[in-house]
Structures are given as structure tokens and as C-alpha cells.
Amino acid sequence: MGYRSIKTKIKSSLLVVWIRVFLSKWQETNQVAKNLCISGICKDPIKLKTHLTIAVHALEKGMSIGKARYGFGKAKALELLNGLEYFIEMGGGKVFVDECCTIIERYLEYNERNGADMLYIKEAFGSFCNKHNIRLTPYGGTIDINHSDIIKSEHSLFDIFSQSRYAIRDFGNVPIKKEFIEKALKLCERTPTACNRQSQRIHVYLNPQQKDKILSMQGGARGFDDDMQGAILVCSDLRCYDFFELNLPYVDGALYAMNLLYSLHFYDIATIPLTMGHKTKYTRKLMAEMGLPSNEVPVLLIGIGSFKKKWRVAQSHRKNWREYSEIVE
């Protein structure tokens, strides 16, 4: 590539790059618009299933918050039952409905056990279960975790270690050491990136005001963000990519973020991954508020803190790998 050639200067000019980006994204528009989960949601049970999964997981997450507001999510639970009814009418799978209903039952038990009036939701749920012959599963809701068990797993073989990490929504108050955060960042230095570009840009917020600001703007940790001792924002630098590689910043950033979650877990730091999937206008506002440069794109926010001796986590049942994997021989 001749960096001083007229051809290169023209190809790299802002106007030409803008046109190339526009045309590249325009070609993707039809595929994206056709296949996104919001497109044709009323006709496609797989797309509707995505929305129902998010809704039922919100109930599961609510039960794992340390300072939970008992009686939460009643409107969401009713909306979920209506959605499941429509899902069945569309020919959606019964196993998924059973799994969702198990979480709803645990949600009802959790709130009733803590004194909340759930009668109206319980009656609607009972009617739904009788109508569709619901068979509850042995998983769903929350499980109790002991810190002593986590400590044993943190330095175990990977098959044990990797299964012991959970998203935490009930943090302890023992101060975490900055030294361990730095060690976790050190451990991530060999995270792979496309063509070794090393585009990750990491912002660690340990200042309480800055931590509170970005968590408040992210919006997904309400009810338990006060107990976090810090937040780590994983970004990717757009200057490391070409016009046809606009998805790669998120791929590289996600690889780094998962590696960082494991590394923090290795050093006994409790974490929760928080999505940075916002509309462009809001993302720009967040970046301006946090003083982030325009050449960076936020990929993931990680809330950090210490573990309690015992806490609850959402079970978040995972599919069997055979359901989504194909081996071609």
C-alpha cells in the first residue's frame, strides 16, 4: 500500500470512506431487517421466544437481587402469561413454556414467602397451567451459593472453574484490592484480537461518583448498584478497523470481556456483565458524560465487588450444546 499515493489519499478521504461505509451497511440492511427478533415477531415463534426469554429472565434476576422489592414484576408476569398464550397458539414448543412456568411459580413462591400479595397473579397462573397441562421442570428461579465453595473452584481445573462463575446481584462489603484488579488485567494481555490489533480500551471506574454515574446511565443494575465497588467498561478502538469490518470491534471486545470476567473470578472478585446495547443517540450521550473519545465503541460494562458468605443467583438454565451445534465430518 503506497501511503503517499494519490489513490490511497482518495480512498482514505472522509467522504469516500463515508460512502463506502454507507454502501456496505446498505447491503446488510435487508438481511438485518428481515431477521432481527423485532421484525415479524407476531408471525415467528422463534422471534417471540427471544422476547419471552428476556421477560422471564427479568423475574429470575429480580429474585437474585440482595435488596429485592417484594411483589415486584406483577405487570411483567401477566404480560408474560399473555405472551406464552400467544406463543402456544403460534405453535411454539411446549418445553419452553414449561420452563417459563417453572420460573413464574418460583417467582410466586418467593414473593409470597416474603409477604407480598400475589393472589391475582397466582389465579391467572393456575388457570394457564390447567389449560395447557403445564409440567414444571426441576430447574429455574434461583439457587444459593456459598463463598467457601467458590473459593475451592477458583483455582481448579477449567472444567470446574468455568462452571463456577455466576452473574452477581448481591455483593458483599469487604473491600476488593486494586492489586487484584490489576492482576486480572495483566492476565488478559494475551486475549486474541483480529490480526493482533489489540484494539481493546479499558476504563476502570473505582471513584464512587464515576462508578455511580456510568451504572446509572447503563440502567440495568438498579436495586443493587450501590453495593458495587467499581465498574469496568470494555471498549474497542475504531481506528483499528476498516470500513468492511464494522462488526469486528464488538467481536474483539467481547473476547476480551469474557476473558476479563474469568480473570476477575480467578482473583475472587464478584462480577456482573451489563449490556451496552443502547440506541446510538443514548450511547453518544453516555460517552460524552463519561468523557470517552469518539473513536471508541462501548462493548460491555462489568460491575465488580466482593462476595458475601452466602447469596442467591439466577439459575439461568442453559441449553444442551447439542441443540445449537453442528459437527460436519
N, C-alpha and C positions, 0 to 999 in steps of 0.2 A: 504494500500500500504506500503510494507516494504522498506523504503528508503535506508536501508543498505544492502538489499538482493542482491545476485549475479544476479538474474533475472531482478531486476529493473535497476541495473547498465548496464546490457547488452542492455535492451530495450531503455535506455536513452542515450546510446553512440551515438556520432555524426554519425558514419557510419550507424548504424541501423536506426536511425531517418531519415537519408537521403534516405535510401532505402524505408522506409515506406511512406515518402512524395512522392517519385518518383512513386511508385506503385499506390498510391491514386490518384495523378494527372493524371497518365496514363489512369486510368479507366474513368476519366472525359473527356479525350481528344476527343473521338468520338462524344459524345453529344455536346460538345462545338464547335468543328469544323463544325459539321453539322448545328448548329442552329445560329451561330453568323451572324450578319447582312451582313458581307462581303462575306460569303460563299453562292454561288449560287445567288448572287444579280441580275444577268441578267435573272433569271428564276422565282423569287419570288417577287411579287408586294409589299408584306408586308415589306420585307427587303429593297427593293428600296425606299419605303416610308420613312424609317428611314433616309436614306441619303438625300432625298429631304427635309425632315423636318429640318435637320441641315442646309442645304443650304439656305432655305428660311428664317430661323430664323436669319441667319447671316445678311441678308438685313434688317430685322426688328431691330436687335441690332444696326446696323450701324446708323440708324435714331435716336436712343436714346442717342448717344454719344454727349456730350456738344460741343466738338470741332470737329465736323464732317467734313470730307473732301468731299465736294460736288462733285458728279459724281463718287463716289466710287462704286465698285462692278459690273461694267458693264460685265466683263467676267463671273462672277458668275451668273448674271441674265440670260445671254444667255445659259450658261450650264444648268441652272435650267429649262428653257423652253424646251431644248432638252430632259432633264430627264423626264419632265412631259409628253412629247410626247410619249416617250417610255413606261412610266407608264400606259398611256391610252391604248396603243397597247397591253400591258400585261393583260388588264382587270382590272386595278386599279380603285378605287372608284372615281366617278365624284365629290362628295362633297369635298374631299381633294384637288382636282385640283382647284376647285372654290376658296377654302380658300387660296391656294398658290397664285393664280392670284390676289386676293384682295390685298395681301401684295405687290406683284410686282407693281400693279397700284399705291398704296400709295408710294412706293419707287420712281416711276417715277415722281409723283406729287411733292414729297419732293425735289428731285434734280432739277427739272425744276423750281420750285418756288425759288430756290436759285441760279439760273443762269447757271446750268450745261446743256451741250448739250446731250440730251438723245434721239435724233431723231431715230438713228439706232435701239436702244433697243425698243423704242416705236412702230416702224413699225413692228418689229418681234413679239412683244406682241399683237398688234392689229390683226395681221394675225392669231396668235394662238387662240385668243379669238373668232374670227369669225368662224374659222374652227370647233371649239369644242363647240360653243354656251355657252360660259362661263357666269355664273351668279355670280356676285360679292356679297360678304356677308357684313353685317354691321360691322364686326369686322376684325381686322388685322392692322398692322402698329404700330403706337404709339398713346399714349394718354397723355394729360397734367395733371400733378399732382401739387396740392398746398400744401405747408408745413402746412398751417393752418388746412387743412383737415386731414392730417396725425396725427398732434398733438391731434386732437379730438378722433382719433381712437386708439391711442397707449395704452390707459388705459381703453378701452371699453371692453364689453363682448367678449369672444373669437371668436364668430361667426363674429363679426365685425373686431376685432383686426387682426385675421389671414388673412383676405381678403385685408388688407391694406398694406401688405408688398410686395414690388417690388424689383427686382434687379436694382441697381442704376448705371448708367454710366455717370452721370453728377453731380459731387459732388460740394458742397459749400466750402467756405474758412473760415468759423467760426471754431476756434479750438475746437476739441472734448476733453472732460475731461477724463483723465486717470481713475479718480474715477468711472466714469460710465462704463468703460470697465471692471473694477474690480467687480463692482456690477453685471454686466451681467454674468461674470464668476462665481460669487457666486450663481447666480440664476440657473446655470446649474449643480450644485453639485449633484442633485438628478436624473440626466439623467440615465435611465436604461441601464445596460450592462449585458451580459450573465453571469449568476451565480454571479452577483455583483463583477465582476473582476476589474471594474473601470480602464480600460486599456488606457483611453484617455491620451494623452500627448500633451499639448497645447503650441505653441510657438507664442508669441505676438511680432511683429516687429514694434516698434514705431520709431526706429532710421531710418532717411531718407535713408541712404546708404543701410542698410539691407533690408528695405522695397522695395526700387527700385530694388535691386538685385533679390529678390525672385519673384517679379512681372514680371520682365523682363524674367527670366528663365521660369516662368509659361507660358507666351506668349499669354494669352487670353485677356489681358486688354490694348493692345496697343491703344493709342489715348486718353485714359482717366486715365491712372495710375498715372500721375503726380499730379492729384488733390486729390488722396487718401492720408490720413494722417497716415495710418498704414495697416498692413496685419496680419491676424491670421491664422496660419497653424494648422489644426487639424490632429493629428497622432494617431495611435494605437500601443501599445507595443506588439510585437510578443511573448515576454516571458510569456504572459498571456494565450497562446493558445496551443493546442495540434496539432499533425500532420494532423488530420482529420478535423480541424476547420479553415482552411486557409481562408475561406470567412468571418468568424466572425469578424476579426479586422475591416473590412470595414462596416459591419452591425452596430457594436457598435460605430464606428467613425462617421457614417452617422447620427445615432440617436443623438449623441452629437452635431454634426454640425448644424442640423436643430433646435435643442433646443437653440443653441447659436445664430443662426440667429434671432429667435424670441426674445431672451433676449436682444440682442443689439437693436432691433427695439423698444422694450419696453422702453429702455433708450434713445430713439431719436437719435440713431446712424445709419447712412445710410450704407448699406452693398451690396456687390455683391458676390455670391458664384462662385468660379473659380475652374474648374475641375483639379484634379491632375492625370488624366488618361494619363500617358505617357508610352513609352516603358521602359523596365527595365533598360537598359543602361543609358538612359537620367535621369531617376529617381535617379539612383545612383550618377550621376554627380551632380544633384541638391542638393542631401543630403550632398555630400562632400563639395560643395561650401558653404552651409549654416551651416556646422559643426554639422549635425544631426547624432545621433548614428545609427548603422546598425540594431539594434533591433526594430526600429520604421518604420512604413509604413505610408506615407502621404495619407490622405483620402480626404481632402478638404482645399483649401485656400480661406479665406474670406477677401476681400478688404473692408476697413472701412473709413469713413469720415463723414462730416456733410451734412445736407440737404441744398439746395438752397430754396429760397422762392417759386420758381416755376421751374419745369423741365419736360422733356419728359421721358416716359418709354415705352419699348416694350410691346404691348398688350399680346403677347404670349397666344393666345387662348387655353383654357383648354377643354379637352373632358368632356362630361357629365359622371358622375360617373357610370351611368347605362351601358355605353359602355364597361367597363372593369371589372365590379363587378358581382359576382355571390353569391346569398344568398341561401344556402341549408337548407331547413326546414324539 
